[in-house]
Amino acid sequence: MWLRNRVGTLRSWMAIGLSLMLLGTAALVAYIYLGNALHGYAAESAILNDGARIAQSERTGIQACIACHGARGEGNRALGAPRIAGLAAGYIEKQLRDFARDPIKTGVTLDPIARDYSKTPRVQVDLTVYTPGVRRNAAMNAAAAALDNPEIHAVALYFSALPYQVEALPSDPETLERGEDLALRGKPEYGVPACTSCHGPNGRGFGDQFPPLVGQAPEYIIRQLNHWQTGARDNDTMALMRNVSDQLTDGDKINVAAYFANVAVSSQDAEK
Amino acid sequence: MHSPYLRTAAASVIALVCGAAQAAMLGGELDPLEVRPTLVQPQLSLPTKLTEVHVANPGEFFVPPNVADIPDDKYGDLVRMGRNIFVDTQNYAKRYVGNGLTCQSCHLQEGRKPYALPIWGAFGMYPMFRNKTRSVVTYEQRLQDCFRYSMNGIPPAIDAPEMQALVAYSHWLSRGAPVGVELPGRSLPGLSRSEDPSPQRGEVVYATRCAMCHGPQGLGQKVENGTRYLFPPLWGSDSFNKGAGIFRVRTAAQYIKANMPLGQGFTLSDQESLDVAAYIWIQDRPKDPRVSYILDFLLPRTGAP
């Protein structure tokens, strides 16, 4: 009887101890996770606040972002400023860096001594010959050059997180039909792939490399295609867009820009 | 006891061991300043117009009819269904597909692009003798092989509605094309003679020219919440199997040369195309359905070492 009681109390003490240990572990894990999440959230909101401040503040000789791109990044057709709300943060960041780059200083730098590639890891991601492109625009070159890298990061994050709502622009059915043909099928005999094969199934953009085509003013898309043709913009990876633009006629540009402008989009129905 | 032969033998053994040790020591330590040939061909032509690009001569290729001109009758309905299957095979012919590809993953731009296995170049050539089957096959039998190998699935029957729709789409797409004539732009372009393809060089080409879209692991990139591929997988379980025509290094190199990177056909050299095709070839992918499971298990595995 004594033994049984003794064993029973021992068991209960063990049970209590075990459950306390489990509770403690769970509390510790929860504390760490929650702390990390809260810290991340705080850091992110701090960056977003920074971005908002940079977007709204003007500097000597340089206007604020929102002066041309709109208070919510919705763009300004009359000024030719594109929508930047809801674009991928990586895309905005890359464009700002390319705007800021001095065209004189671009080029490929080669090591005076050839690197010993037998020592590099097998997947040689760093072997990409990086040719930083440039994008020429009087207003944006000055504006981007005034920002440092953390500021570019913050403002890119801020605008990518903004909601947007774009109305559809009407066009005549013939233009839309030709634009759809080009957007979905490209020009096979000229080697021009379909726009949607990279920019996403509905032209909503894909990743940091392929910006959305819907929800932009048609004049902006036509102007960018012209800039690729003339070389005023050459910051596309592997010269993908330059090769495509070279094969487009002026009519093609009008048709395809009208087709993508004919779609109403908002951040509500945006998909990854 | 100490015979001269034994002594010389022992000395040579010692010398051999020392030499091997020295060689191993030297092999481990490389002079960082030593100039060595690299695998990388620096491409200095990106910002300027120094790239040699194949001049498109659109007049030399057959131009298939416009999608807006599909007739509004029973034939047109079948053609539209065939086009849906061709463009979105994952939804319209799901039961026949065993991987993540669609018809236009290879037959680019809805089967219209010259030198990307265009449908209008193939349809008029059937029935045709094929080395693969050692027999004269009809167009339907050829489509079945597409599903069996490239789609890694179960082929539809000759009289399945999907098969009839695909044949109708091919028929409509090649309207006006001569029958039994090898049209320019049909199938794939030729390759000139080159060195043996090297997967080591191909890995570099892959990382610099292909990985941006097809992913660093070659597994493609998905879109629409991961429901379908925007950039198709080149290897892995969602790619074509080892019985597919494009599993051959030469065929893949021809395809890559004419069409890849997308919109930049004929910018890779023949050697680069072969190298990157060899790099894709050594990766793991579904087994050839003609090979039994036991034999497939016993055969040497493919895959990067």
Contacts between the chains, C-beta under 8 A, distances in Angstrom:
chain1	res1	chain2	res2	distance
A	106	B	47	6.8
A	107	B	47	7.6
A	108	B	42	7.0
A	108	B	44	5.6
A	110	B	42	6.8
A	113	B	33	6.2
A	113	B	35	6.4
A	114	B	35	5.2
A	114	B	36	6.3
A	114	B	37	7.8
A	114	B	38	5.8
A	115	B	38	7.0
A	116	B	30	6.2
A	116	B	32	6.2
A	116	B	34	7.0
A	116	B	36	5.8
A	117	B	36	7.4
A	117	B	38	4.9
A	117	B	39	6.2
A	117	B	40	7.0
A	118	B	30	7.0
A	118	B	36	7.1
A	119	B	30	6.9
A	122	B	203	7.4
A	123	B	203	7.3
A	123	B	207	6.6
A	123	B	216	6.9
A	124	B	40	8.0
A	124	B	203	7.1
A	124	B	204	5.9
A	124	B	207	5.7
A	125	B	207	5.8
A	125	B	211	7.7
A	125	B	216	7.0
A	127	B	40	5.4
A	127	B	204	5.8
A	127	B	207	6.2
A	127	B	208	6.4
A	128	B	207	6.8
A	128	B	208	5.0
A	129	B	40	7.8
A	129	B	42	5.6
A	129	B	43	5.5
A	129	B	44	7.6
A	129	B	46	7.4
A	129	B	208	7.2
A	131	B	46	4.2
A	131	B	47	5.4
A	133	B	47	6.7
A	177	B	68	5.6
A	181	B	66	6.8
A	181	B	67	6.8
A	181	B	68	7.3
A	184	B	110	7.9
A	185	B	67	7.2
A	185	B	109	5.2
A	185	B	110	5.7
A	185	B	112	6.4
A	186	B	109	5.4
A	186	B	113	8.0
A	187	B	58	7.9
A	188	B	61	7.9
A	188	B	108	7.4
A	188	B	109	4.7
A	188	B	112	4.1
A	188	B	113	4.0
A	188	B	114	6.6
A	188	B	116	8.0
A	188	B	118	7.7
A	189	B	56	6.9
A	189	B	58	3.9
A	189	B	61	4.6
A	189	B	63	6.2
A	189	B	114	6.1
A	189	B	185	7.8
A	190	B	56	4.7
A	190	B	58	5.5
A	191	B	54	7.4
A	191	B	56	5.1
A	191	B	113	7.8
A	191	B	263	6.6
A	191	B	265	5.2
A	192	B	263	6.4
A	193	B	108	7.1
A	193	B	109	6.7
A	193	B	262	4.7
A	193	B	263	4.6
A	194	B	109	5.9
A	197	B	109	7.9
A	197	B	230	7.6
A	197	B	262	6.4
A	198	B	213	7.3
A	198	B	230	7.6
A	198	B	262	6.7
A	200	B	223	6.0
A	200	B	230	6.7
A	201	B	223	6.2
A	201	B	224	6.6
A	201	B	230	7.2
A	206	B	221	7.5
A	206	B	223	6.2
A	206	B	230	5.9
A	207	B	221	7.4
A	209	B	212	6.5
A	234	B	47	5.5
A	237	B	212	6.1
A	238	B	46	7.3
A	238	B	209	6.7
A	238	B	212	7.1
A	238	B	261	5.9
A	238	B	264	7.0
A	239	B	46	5.8
A	239	B	51	7.2
A	239	B	264	7.5
A	240	B	261	6.9
A	240	B	262	7.6
A	240	B	263	5.9
A	240	B	264	7.0
A	243	B	53	7.0
A	243	B	263	5.4
A	243	B	264	5.4
A	244	B	263	5.1
A	247	B	56	6.7
A	271	B	224	5.9
A	271	B	225	6.5
A	272	B	223	7.5
A	272	B	224	7.8
A	272	B	225	6.4
